[in-house]
Amino acid sequence: MPTLPLREALRQGRAVRARFGGFRYIRFKDDFQGVPRGTVVAPGGMVWGYPHIGRLLSLEAGLEEHFAGPFQAEEKIDGYNVRIARLGGRPVALTRGGLVCPFTTDRLPDLLPTAIFDAEPERVVCGEVAGPDNPYLEASPPWIGADVALYVFDLMRINRPGFEPRADKHAAVERYDLPAVPFRGRFRPDEAGRAGLRAVSEEVEAAGGEGLVLKEEERPDKRVKYVTGGANIADIAVAAGNMADLPADYYTDRVQRLVLYLMDHGRERTAELDRELGRAFLDGLEEAVRQFRRERHVSRVYRCRFRERANAEAFRRHLAALSDAGVQTRILGLEPEGKDGYWVLRFERIAPRITGILGHLFSGGVFYDP
């Protein structure tokens, strides 16, 4: 295991102590001396942080630039990143920032066969949790009608940085029946054309998918992502009602990516595309104004199912900590769901800035141009 600058990271506040129930651990809040943000140190070992993946905007030039040999294309799922590992005697799910997520940890028996951690306790399963009943994101893939699902895309090992070779990953997916991301084919760097990767990208876009992650076969850590044009419009549509609380470049970046995607695919703008982009901005803002008039605030309601009430209560405390950090959250209820033993937690996340702006304007306040 590489030498870890743990004491110095704690002293500088780049790493912090945390707990989940009786489970205590240390997480790196920031990159520090070669240790990536999200790295977790706990009884049972260390789980290295999941790296950020670069984005291609010019497919043909990008493939030639980044890949020296064949690569595999996997579908990119619109969800939140988790690393699942056996730490402190039980499987836990870690967010990209290194926090134990009470919701995902609670639902692990529903999301994947946890026997993998009994047979191979050093395994770290990396995946995306997606679905309309997730506690973090407003968007979800259109084919998930309810609740959440896990899509596995990488394997790591405790105490080791980097990813397992693709052959080991595919073998583990088959052996343990892990729910893997959809595989979209094997390509060479010169196969970007209309009959190659561009065609796959357009198939993903037509189905409402987010894009592709491309991974070189001989170098498991060499990977990039390629997002569809439609995904950029979908991002704007989801976030438009919260526009004042996000930086302007969130929107301008996505418009730029949309234009570059269209040009990269040799596609002309259409009247329908223009209408879609306009609706993406206007529908969300209009609904935000209507909600403010009804409820005097702008918010999004979340609904999450838990197997154990204690984990739902732990997630309530997690939300309270986020509120202390400036994210306004209000619990709406925690109730048993029928006779299946699950508990449903409902809460709303309030958008503070646009709520304040609309409150000021609808009370007769004056707005000055910058």
MARNU-990662 format. One record per residue (C-alpha): residue in one letter; x, y, z; residue number from 1; chain. Coordinates in Angstrom, 1 decimal, m for minus. Layout:
BEGIN
[A [X Y Z] NUM A]
...
! end
This chain:
BEGIN
[M [0.0 0.0 0.0] 1 A]
[P [1.4 3.5 m0.9] 2 A]
[T [2.5 5.7 2.0] 3 A]
[L [m0.4 7.8 3.1] 4 A]
[P [0.1 11.3 4.5] 5 A]
[L [m2.8 10.9 6.9] 6 A]
[R [m1.6 12.8 9.9] 7 A]
[E [m0.6 15.8 7.9] 8 A]
[A [m3.9 15.7 5.9] 9 A]
[L [m5.9 15.7 9.2] 10 A]
[R [m3.8 18.5 10.6] 11 A]
[Q [m4.4 20.7 7.6] 12 A]
[G [m8.1 19.8 7.4] 13 A]
[R [m7.8 18.1 4.1] 14 A]
[A [m9.0 14.9 5.7] 15 A]
[V [m11.7 14.7 8.4] 16 A]
[R [m13.0 12.0 10.8] 17 A]
[A [m16.5 10.8 10.3] 18 A]
[R [m18.9 8.1 11.5] 19 A]
[F [m21.9 6.0 10.4] 20 A]
[G [m23.5 4.5 13.4] 21 A]
[G [m20.7 2.7 15.3] 22 A]
[F [m18.5 2.7 12.1] 23 A]
[R [m15.7 5.3 12.3] 24 A]
[Y [m13.6 6.3 9.3] 25 A]
[I [m11.5 9.1 7.8] 26 A]
[R [m12.2 10.7 4.4] 27 A]
[F [m10.1 13.0 2.3] 28 A]
[K [m12.1 16.1 1.5] 29 A]
[D [m9.6 17.3 m1.1] 30 A]
[D [m6.8 15.9 m3.2] 31 A]
[F [m3.7 15.8 m1.0] 32 A]
[Q [m0.1 14.7 m1.9] 33 A]
[G [m1.2 12.2 m4.5] 34 A]
[V [m4.2 10.9 m2.6] 35 A]
[P [m7.4 11.8 m4.4] 36 A]
[R [m10.5 13.4 m2.9] 37 A]
[G [m13.0 10.8 m1.6] 38 A]
[T [m10.3 8.4 m0.4] 39 A]
[V [m11.5 6.6 2.7] 40 A]
[V [m9.4 5.0 5.5] 41 A]
[A [m11.3 2.7 7.9] 42 A]
[P [m11.1 m0.6 9.8] 43 A]
[G [m10.5 m3.1 7.0] 44 A]
[G [m8.4 m0.9 4.8] 45 A]
[M [m8.4 2.0 2.5] 46 A]
[V [m10.6 2.7 m0.5] 47 A]
[W [m9.0 5.0 m3.0] 48 A]
[G [m11.1 7.9 m4.4] 49 A]
[Y [m12.7 7.6 m7.8] 50 A]
[P [m11.0 9.8 m10.4] 51 A]
[H [m12.8 12.4 m12.5] 52 A]
[I [m13.0 11.4 m16.2] 53 A]
[G [m12.2 13.8 m19.0] 54 A]
[R [m14.8 14.7 m21.6] 55 A]
[L [m14.4 14.5 m25.4] 56 A]
[L [m16.1 17.2 m27.5] 57 A]
[S [m14.5 16.3 m30.8] 58 A]
[L [m14.8 12.5 m31.3] 59 A]
[E [m12.5 11.7 m34.2] 60 A]
[A [m9.6 13.9 m33.0] 61 A]
[G [m10.1 12.9 m29.4] 62 A]
[L [m10.0 9.2 m30.0] 63 A]
[E [m6.7 9.5 m32.0] 64 A]
[E [m5.3 11.7 m29.3] 65 A]
[H [m6.2 9.7 m26.2] 66 A]
[F [m6.2 6.0 m27.3] 67 A]
[A [m3.2 4.0 m28.5] 68 A]
[G [m5.2 0.8 m29.1] 69 A]
[P [m8.6 m0.8 m29.0] 70 A]
[F [m11.1 0.5 m26.5] 71 A]
[Q [m14.5 m0.6 m25.2] 72 A]
[A [m17.6 1.6 m25.1] 73 A]
[E [m20.0 1.4 m22.1] 74 A]
[E [m23.2 3.4 m21.7] 75 A]
[K [m22.9 6.3 m19.3] 76 A]
[I [m25.8 6.3 m16.7] 77 A]
[D [m27.3 9.5 m15.3] 78 A]
[G [m27.0 8.9 m11.6] 79 A]
[Y [m24.6 9.3 m8.7] 80 A]
[N [m21.3 7.6 m8.2] 81 A]
[V [m20.7 5.0 m5.4] 82 A]
[R [m17.9 2.7 m4.4] 83 A]
[I [m19.1 m0.3 m2.4] 84 A]
[A [m16.7 m2.1 m0.1] 85 A]
[R [m16.6 m4.3 3.0] 86 A]
[L [m15.3 m2.0 5.8] 87 A]
[G [m15.8 m2.4 9.5] 88 A]
[G [m17.3 m5.8 9.0] 89 A]
[R [m20.1 m4.9 6.6] 90 A]
[P [m20.6 m3.6 3.0] 91 A]
[V [m21.0 0.2 2.9] 92 A]
[A [m21.6 2.5 0.0] 93 A]
[L [m19.2 5.6 m0.3] 94 A]
[T [m20.1 8.7 m2.2] 95 A]
[R [m17.6 10.3 m4.6] 96 A]
[G [m16.7 12.7 m1.7] 97 A]
[G [m16.0 9.7 0.6] 98 A]
[L [m19.1 9.9 2.9] 99 A]
[V [m20.9 6.7 3.8] 100 A]
[C [m24.4 7.1 2.2] 101 A]
[P [m27.0 5.8 4.6] 102 A]
[F [m29.6 5.4 1.8] 103 A]
[T [m27.4 3.4 m0.6] 104 A]
[T [m25.9 1.3 2.2] 105 A]
[D [m29.4 0.4 3.4] 106 A]
[R [m30.4 m0.7 m0.1] 107 A]
[L [m27.4 m2.7 m1.0] 108 A]
[P [m29.2 m6.1 m0.7] 109 A]
[D [m31.7 m4.8 m3.3] 110 A]
[L [m29.0 m3.4 m5.6] 111 A]
[L [m26.5 m6.2 m6.0] 112 A]
[P [m25.6 m9.7 m4.8] 113 A]
[T [m23.6 m8.8 m1.6] 114 A]
[A [m22.1 m12.4 m1.6] 115 A]
[I [m19.3 m10.9 m3.6] 116 A]
[F [m17.9 m9.3 m0.4] 117 A]
[D [m18.1 m12.6 1.5] 118 A]
[A [m16.2 m14.5 m1.2] 119 A]
[E [m13.8 m11.6 m2.0] 120 A]
[P [m13.7 m9.1 0.9] 121 A]
[E [m11.0 m7.1 m0.8] 122 A]
[R [m13.2 m6.2 m3.8] 123 A]
[V [m14.5 m2.6 m4.3] 124 A]
[V [m17.5 m2.4 m6.7] 125 A]
[C [m17.8 1.0 m8.5] 126 A]
[G [m21.1 1.9 m10.0] 127 A]
[E [m23.9 4.4 m10.6] 128 A]
[V [m27.1 4.5 m8.7] 129 A]
[A [m30.0 5.9 m10.8] 130 A]
[G [m33.7 6.2 m10.7] 131 A]
[P [m36.5 8.6 m9.8] 132 A]
[D [m36.5 7.7 m6.1] 133 A]
[N [m32.9 8.7 m5.5] 134 A]
[P [m32.1 11.3 m2.8] 135 A]
[Y [m29.6 13.4 m4.7] 136 A]
[L [m30.5 14.1 m8.3] 137 A]
[E [m33.6 15.3 m10.1] 138 A]
[A [m32.9 13.5 m13.4] 139 A]
[S [m33.0 9.8 m14.0] 140 A]
[P [m32.9 7.5 m17.0] 141 A]
[P [m36.3 7.2 m18.7] 142 A]
[W [m36.3 3.4 m18.6] 143 A]
[I [m36.3 3.3 m14.7] 144 A]
[G [m39.9 3.8 m13.8] 145 A]
[A [m39.7 3.7 m10.0] 146 A]
[D [m37.2 3.3 m7.2] 147 A]
[V [m33.5 3.0 m7.9] 148 A]
[A [m31.1 0.6 m9.6] 149 A]
[L [m27.3 0.0 m9.6] 150 A]
[Y [m25.1 m0.2 m12.7] 151 A]
[V [m21.6 m1.5 m12.1] 152 A]
[F [m18.9 m0.1 m14.4] 153 A]
[D [m15.5 m0.8 m12.6] 154 A]
[L [m13.9 m2.9 m9.9] 155 A]
[M [m11.1 m1.8 m7.6] 156 A]
[R [m9.4 m3.4 m4.6] 157 A]
[I [m9.0 m2.3 m1.0] 158 A]
[N [m5.6 m0.7 m0.4] 159 A]
[R [m4.8 m0.4 m4.1] 160 A]
[P [m5.2 2.6 m6.4] 161 A]
[G [m6.5 2.1 m9.9] 162 A]
[F [m8.9 m0.2 m11.6] 163 A]
[E [m8.9 m4.0 m12.1] 164 A]
[P [m8.2 m5.3 m15.6] 165 A]
[R [m11.3 m5.5 m17.8] 166 A]
[A [m11.0 m9.3 m18.0] 167 A]
[D [m11.2 m9.5 m14.2] 168 A]
[K [m14.2 m7.2 m14.2] 169 A]
[H [m16.1 m9.1 m16.8] 170 A]
[A [m15.4 m12.4 m15.0] 171 A]
[A [m16.7 m11.0 m11.7] 172 A]
[V [m19.8 m9.6 m13.4] 173 A]
[E [m20.6 m13.1 m14.7] 174 A]
[R [m19.6 m15.0 m11.6] 175 A]
[Y [m21.6 m12.9 m9.2] 176 A]
[D [m24.4 m11.8 m11.6] 177 A]
[L [m23.6 m8.1 m11.0] 178 A]
[P [m25.9 m5.5 m12.7] 179 A]
[A [m23.4 m4.1 m15.2] 180 A]
[V [m23.7 m1.0 m17.4] 181 A]
[P [m24.8 m1.8 m21.0] 182 A]
[F [m21.8 m2.7 m23.2] 183 A]
[R [m21.9 m0.8 m26.5] 184 A]
[G [m19.1 m2.4 m28.4] 185 A]
[R [m15.3 m2.6 m29.1] 186 A]
[F [m13.7 m0.1 m31.3] 187 A]
[R [m10.3 1.1 m32.7] 188 A]
[P [m9.3 4.8 m32.4] 189 A]
[D [m10.0 5.2 m36.2] 190 A]
[E [m13.6 4.1 m35.9] 191 A]
[A [m15.3 7.3 m35.0] 192 A]
[G [m17.4 7.6 m38.2] 193 A]
[R [m21.0 7.3 m38.9] 194 A]
[A [m20.9 3.5 m39.0] 195 A]
[G [m18.8 3.4 m35.8] 196 A]
[L [m19.0 5.2 m32.5] 197 A]
[R [m21.0 8.1 m33.8] 198 A]
[A [m23.8 5.7 m34.7] 199 A]
[V [m23.7 4.1 m31.2] 200 A]
[S [m23.9 7.6 m29.6] 201 A]
[E [m26.9 8.5 m31.7] 202 A]
[E [m28.6 5.2 m30.7] 203 A]
[V [m28.0 6.0 m27.0] 204 A]
[E [m29.4 9.6 m27.6] 205 A]
[A [m32.5 8.3 m29.3] 206 A]
[A [m33.2 6.1 m26.3] 207 A]
[G [m32.9 9.0 m23.9] 208 A]
[G [m29.5 7.9 m22.6] 209 A]
[E [m26.8 10.2 m21.4] 210 A]
[G [m23.7 9.1 m23.4] 211 A]
[L [m20.7 6.8 m23.4] 212 A]
[V [m17.6 6.1 m21.4] 213 A]
[L [m14.7 4.8 m23.5] 214 A]
[K [m12.0 2.7 m21.8] 215 A]
[E [m8.8 1.5 m23.4] 216 A]
[E [m8.3 m2.3 m23.2] 217 A]
[E [m4.6 m2.3 m22.4] 218 A]
[R [m4.6 0.6 m20.0] 219 A]
[P [m7.6 0.3 m17.6] 220 A]
[D [m7.1 3.8 m16.2] 221 A]
[K [m7.2 5.4 m19.6] 222 A]
[R [m10.8 6.5 m20.2] 223 A]
[V [m12.9 9.5 m21.4] 224 A]
[K [m16.6 10.2 m21.7] 225 A]
[Y [m18.7 11.4 m24.6] 226 A]
[V [m22.1 12.9 m23.8] 227 A]
[T [m25.0 13.1 m26.3] 228 A]
[G [m26.4 16.4 m27.4] 229 A]
[G [m29.8 15.5 m26.0] 230 A]
[A [m28.3 15.0 m22.5] 231 A]
[N [m27.3 18.7 m22.5] 232 A]
[I [m30.9 19.8 m23.2] 233 A]
[A [m32.1 17.4 m20.5] 234 A]
[D [m29.7 18.9 m17.9] 235 A]
[I [m30.9 22.4 m18.7] 236 A]
[A [m34.5 21.4 m18.4] 237 A]
[V [m34.0 19.8 m15.0] 238 A]
[A [m32.0 22.7 m13.6] 239 A]
[A [m33.8 25.7 m15.1] 240 A]
[G [m36.2 26.1 m12.2] 241 A]
[N [m33.2 26.4 m9.9] 242 A]
[M [m31.4 28.8 m12.3] 243 A]
[A [m30.5 31.5 m9.7] 244 A]
[D [m28.8 28.9 m7.5] 245 A]
[L [m26.4 27.6 m10.2] 246 A]
[P [m23.5 29.4 m11.8] 247 A]
[A [m24.2 30.8 m15.3] 248 A]
[D [m21.5 28.6 m16.9] 249 A]
[Y [m23.6 25.5 m15.9] 250 A]
[Y [m26.0 26.6 m18.7] 251 A]
[T [m23.6 28.2 m21.2] 252 A]
[D [m21.3 25.1 m21.0] 253 A]
[R [m24.2 22.9 m22.0] 254 A]
[V [m25.3 25.1 m24.8] 255 A]
[Q [m21.7 25.0 m26.1] 256 A]
[R [m21.5 21.2 m25.8] 257 A]
[L [m24.8 20.9 m27.7] 258 A]
[V [m23.5 23.0 m30.6] 259 A]
[L [m20.2 21.1 m30.7] 260 A]
[Y [m22.0 17.8 m30.6] 261 A]
[L [m24.3 18.8 m33.6] 262 A]
[M [m21.3 19.9 m35.6] 263 A]
[D [m19.3 16.8 m34.7] 264 A]
[H [m22.1 14.7 m36.0] 265 A]
[G [m22.7 16.8 m39.1] 266 A]
[R [m26.2 17.7 m38.0] 267 A]
[E [m28.0 20.9 m38.8] 268 A]
[R [m30.2 22.8 m36.3] 269 A]
[T [m33.9 22.3 m36.8] 270 A]
[A [m36.9 24.3 m35.7] 271 A]
[E [m37.8 21.4 m33.3] 272 A]
[L [m34.4 21.5 m31.7] 273 A]
[D [m34.7 25.2 m31.2] 274 A]
[R [m38.1 24.7 m29.6] 275 A]
[E [m36.7 21.9 m27.3] 276 A]
[L [m33.9 24.2 m26.1] 277 A]
[G [m36.3 27.1 m25.5] 278 A]
[R [m38.7 24.8 m23.6] 279 A]
[A [m35.9 23.5 m21.5] 280 A]
[F [m35.2 27.0 m20.2] 281 A]
[L [m38.7 28.3 m20.0] 282 A]
[D [m40.7 25.4 m18.7] 283 A]
[G [m38.6 25.0 m15.6] 284 A]
[L [m38.6 28.7 m14.8] 285 A]
[E [m42.4 29.0 m15.4] 286 A]
[E [m43.0 26.1 m13.0] 287 A]
[A [m40.7 27.7 m10.4] 288 A]
[V [m42.7 30.9 m10.5] 289 A]
[R [m46.0 29.0 m10.3] 290 A]
[Q [m44.7 27.0 m7.3] 291 A]
[F [m43.6 30.1 m5.5] 292 A]
[R [m47.0 31.7 m6.0] 293 A]
[R [m48.6 28.5 m4.5] 294 A]
[E [m46.1 27.7 m1.7] 295 A]
[R [m43.9 30.9 m1.2] 296 A]
[H [m40.8 28.9 m2.0] 297 A]
[V [m39.2 26.9 m4.9] 298 A]
[S [m38.3 23.3 m4.0] 299 A]
[R [m38.0 19.7 m5.2] 300 A]
[V [m39.6 16.9 m3.3] 301 A]
[Y [m37.7 13.6 m3.0] 302 A]
[R [m39.0 10.2 m2.0] 303 A]
[C [m36.7 7.4 m0.9] 304 A]
[R [m37.4 3.8 0.3] 305 A]
[F [m35.4 2.3 3.1] 306 A]
[R [m35.2 m1.3 4.3] 307 A]
[E [m34.5 m0.3 7.9] 308 A]
[R [m36.0 2.6 9.8] 309 A]
[A [m32.7 3.2 11.6] 310 A]
[N [m31.0 3.9 8.3] 311 A]
[A [m33.8 6.3 7.3] 312 A]
[E [m33.2 8.1 10.6] 313 A]
[A [m29.4 8.2 9.8] 314 A]
[F [m30.2 9.8 6.5] 315 A]
[R [m32.4 12.4 8.2] 316 A]
[R [m29.3 13.3 10.3] 317 A]
[H [m27.3 13.4 7.1] 318 A]
[L [m29.8 15.9 5.6] 319 A]
[A [m29.6 18.0 8.8] 320 A]
[A [m25.8 18.2 8.4] 321 A]
[L [m26.3 19.4 4.8] 322 A]
[S [m28.7 22.0 6.0] 323 A]
[D [m26.0 23.3 8.4] 324 A]
[A [m23.8 23.6 5.4] 325 A]
[G [m26.3 25.8 3.6] 326 A]
[V [m28.5 23.3 1.8] 327 A]
[Q [m32.1 24.0 2.9] 328 A]
[T [m33.9 20.7 3.5] 329 A]
[R [m37.3 20.1 5.1] 330 A]
[I [m38.5 16.6 6.2] 331 A]
[L [m42.1 15.9 5.1] 332 A]
[G [m42.6 12.5 6.6] 333 A]
[L [m41.3 9.0 7.4] 334 A]
[E [m43.9 6.3 7.2] 335 A]
[P [m44.0 2.5 6.7] 336 A]
[E [m44.9 1.4 3.2] 337 A]
[G [m47.7 m1.1 3.1] 338 A]
[K [m46.8 m4.6 4.4] 339 A]
[D [m43.4 m5.1 2.7] 340 A]
[G [m41.4 m3.8 5.6] 341 A]
[Y [m39.9 m0.8 3.8] 342 A]
[W [m40.0 2.8 5.2] 343 A]
[V [m40.5 5.8 2.9] 344 A]
[L [m38.8 9.1 3.7] 345 A]
[R [m40.1 12.2 2.0] 346 A]
[F [m38.3 15.5 2.1] 347 A]
[E [m38.0 18.7 0.0] 348 A]
[R [m34.8 20.5 m0.9] 349 A]
[I [m35.5 24.3 m1.1] 350 A]
[A [m33.7 26.5 m3.7] 351 A]
[P [m32.8 29.5 m1.5] 352 A]
[R [m31.6 32.1 m4.0] 353 A]
[I [m34.4 31.9 m6.5] 354 A]
[T [m36.9 31.7 m3.6] 355 A]
[G [m35.4 34.9 m2.2] 356 A]
[I [m35.4 36.7 m5.6] 357 A]
[L [m39.0 35.8 m6.4] 358 A]
[G [m40.0 36.8 m2.9] 359 A]
[H [m38.3 40.2 m3.4] 360 A]
[L [m39.9 40.8 m6.8] 361 A]
[F [m43.4 39.7 m5.9] 362 A]
[S [m43.4 41.9 m2.8] 363 A]
[G [m42.7 44.9 m5.1] 364 A]
[G [m39.0 45.0 m4.8] 365 A]
[V [m36.8 46.7 m7.4] 366 A]
[F [m34.3 44.9 m9.5] 367 A]
[Y [m31.3 46.7 m10.9] 368 A]
[D [m29.5 45.6 m14.1] 369 A]
[P [m25.8 44.8 m13.5] 370 A]
! end
